[in-house]
């Protein structure tokens, strides 16, 4: 048997696939598949710009403090 990954393009497609599964013509392994995206694309736009800038400033300050001798 071969395994194929498909992308559904219509809302009625899953119903059709389930009917084919009932006829024992195929077997549905997963109903949801998350695409593997790079983290930069996955989390783009998740923080408001103002929060992201404050976080970036905090990170820079933390790194500078780490390099300073006590």
N, C-alpha and C positions, 0 to 999 in steps of 0.2 A: 504494500500500500504506500501511496505517496501522500505527503502532507503539503498543503498549499495555504499560504496566507492571502486572504482577500480583503478588499476594502469595500464596504457596502456603500452604494451611491444612491439608494432609494429607500424610503421608509418601509416599503412592502417586501424588500429583499429578505429580511430575516424571517418573515412568515413563510416565504417560499423555501428557504433553507431548512426550516423546521419541518415542512412537509416532506422534503427530500430525505431528511433524517428519519422521519416516521416510516418511509418506504425502504429504509435501510440501504439507501444509496450513498449516504455520507454520514459522517459523525461530526458534530460541532464540538470542538475542543475548548475554545474560549469564546465568550460572548463579548468581552472587552479586551482591547489591546492598546496599551499606552505606547505611543511612538517614542523611541529613544532620541531625545533632543539634547543637544549640548546644554549645560546648565546656563550659559549666557543667554540662550534663546528661551529656555524654559522659564526663567525668572525675569525676563525683560519686562519692565513696566509694572512690577509688583509693588514697588514702593513709590509713594509720591516723591516728586523731585526734591522738595524741601527736606523731607526726611532723609533721603539718600545723600544729599549734600552734607547735612549735619552728621550723619554716620561716617561719611568719608573724612570729614574734618576730625572727628573723634579718633578714627583709626590713625590718621597722620600724627596727631598729638600723642597718642599712646606709643607709637613707634619712636617718636622723638624722645619721649621720657625714658623709654627702655634703653636708648643709646647714651643717655646722660649718666655720668657717674654719680653715685650718691655720696 
